[in-house]
Amino acid sequence: MNILLVEDEDPKRANIVKALNKIRPASQIIEARSVSSAITQLRSTVLDLILLDMSLPTFDIGPGEPGGRPQGFGGIEVLRYIDRFKLMVPVIVITAYEAFAREGRQIDLGALRSQLKAAHPRTFQGVVFYNSLLDAWSEELEKAIVDAVGVI
């Protein structure tokens, strides 16, 4: 199974990789750190699942490179790309934010889930709230993966 993990924060990405290695030990985990690198992987790799952060920089952050414009909803750009090119790959959003500011108002995870399901019904599979202080997120992630792709 090829899993694309789109996450720009190193500690969070490492924790998710560790959880994925327990949940799906035989999977290949491909990492992307920005909207741009996620789209590059979508163009070149056959994927079975995408784990997608919502808040992403435009480009990878590197030495002397701030990552372009930070995007609170950079994950939506990735979802739009998936839809535009009719890619049939399940997407699970994994975020450390309980709410997002959008158009001058707060959107909680329930509203985000509803909006993403309505806008991306073919691919969007759910939202997992990531909290590094609790183990519940990894159990929620495992359930979301089983719901999205089944037991392997």
C-alpha positions in Angstrom: 0.0 0.0 0.0 1.4 3.5 -1.0 0.4 6.2 1.5 1.1 9.8 0.9 1.6 11.7 4.1 1.4 15.5 3.6 2.6 17.2 6.7 5.1 20.1 7.2 5.8 19.8 10.9 8.6 17.4 11.7 7.5 16.1 15.1 3.9 15.5 14.0 5.0 13.8 10.8 7.4 11.5 12.7 4.6 10.5 15.1 2.2 9.8 12.3 4.8 7.7 10.5 5.4 5.8 13.7 1.7 5.1 14.0 1.4 4.1 10.4 4.2 1.6 10.8 2.1 -0.1 13.5 -1.2 0.2 11.7 0.1 -0.8 8.2 3.6 -2.2 8.7 4.0 -3.3 5.0 3.1 0.1 3.6 5.3 2.5 1.8 5.0 5.9 3.3 5.8 8.8 0.9 6.3 12.1 2.6 5.4 15.6 1.3 5.9 18.8 3.3 3.9 21.4 1.2 1.2 21.9 -1.3 3.7 21.9 -4.1 5.5 18.7 -3.1 2.1 16.9 -2.5 1.1 17.8 -6.1 4.4 16.6 -7.4 3.8 13.2 -5.7 0.2 13.1 -7.0 1.5 13.5 -10.6 4.2 10.8 -10.3 3.0 8.1 -7.8 0.2 5.7 -7.7 -1.3 6.1 -4.3 -3.8 4.0 -2.2 -4.3 6.6 0.6 -3.5 10.2 1.4 -3.2 11.6 4.9 -3.4 15.4 4.5 -2.8 18.3 6.9 -4.9 21.4 6.3 -2.4 24.0 7.2 0.5 23.8 4.7 3.1 26.1 3.2 3.1 26.6 -0.6 6.6 25.2 -1.0 8.9 23.0 1.1 10.7 24.9 3.9 14.4 24.5 3.6 17.7 26.3 4.2 17.1 29.9 3.2 13.5 29.0 2.0 10.6 30.0 4.2 8.2 27.8 2.3 6.3 30.4 0.4 3.0 31.7 1.6 1.6 29.8 4.6 -1.9 28.6 3.8 -4.3 27.8 6.6 -6.3 25.8 4.1 -3.4 24.5 1.9 -4.9 21.0 2.2 -7.9 22.2 0.2 -5.7 23.1 -2.7 -4.5 19.5 -2.7 -8.1 18.2 -2.6 -9.0 20.5 -5.5 -6.1 19.1 -7.5 -7.2 15.6 -6.8 -10.7 16.5 -8.0 -9.6 18.5 -11.0 -7.6 15.5 -12.3 -10.3 12.9 -11.2 -7.8 10.9 -9.1 -9.6 8.2 -7.2 -7.7 8.0 -3.9 -9.2 8.2 -0.4 -8.1 11.2 1.6 -8.1 11.5 5.4 -7.4 14.9 6.9 -5.3 14.9 10.0 -5.0 18.2 11.9 -3.9 19.5 15.2 -6.3 22.4 15.1 -9.7 22.1 16.7 -11.0 25.1 14.7 -10.0 27.2 11.7 -10.5 30.9 10.9 -12.2 31.2 7.5 -13.8 34.3 6.0 -13.9 36.1 9.4 -15.5 33.2 11.3 -14.4 30.1 13.2 -15.0 26.7 11.6 -14.8 23.7 14.1 -13.9 20.2 13.0 -17.5 19.1 12.6 -18.2 22.0 10.2 -14.9 21.3 8.4 -15.9 17.7 8.0 -19.3 18.6 6.6 -17.8 21.2 4.2 -15.1 18.8 2.9 -17.6 15.9 2.4 -19.9 18.2 0.4 -17.1 19.6 -1.7 -15.1 16.4 -2.2 -17.6 13.5 -1.9 -15.6 11.0 -4.0 -12.4 11.2 -2.1 -12.8 12.8 1.3 -13.1 10.1 4.0 -12.9 12.0 7.3 -11.0 14.2 9.8 -8.7 12.9 12.6 -7.8 15.4 15.4 -4.1 15.0 16.2 -3.1 15.6 19.8 0.5 14.5 20.6 -0.4 14.4 24.3 -3.0 11.7 23.9 -3.0 8.3 22.2 -6.6 8.5 21.0 -5.6 10.1 17.7 -3.7 7.0 16.6 -6.7 4.8 17.3 -9.0 7.2 15.5 -6.5 7.2 12.6 -6.5 3.4 12.5 -10.3 3.3 12.4 -10.4 6.0 9.6 -7.9 4.0 7.5 -9.9 0.8 7.9 -13.1 2.7 7.0 -11.4 4.2 3.9 -9.5 1.2 2.5 -10.5 -1.8 4.5 -8.4 -4.3 6.5 -5.2 -5.5 4.8 
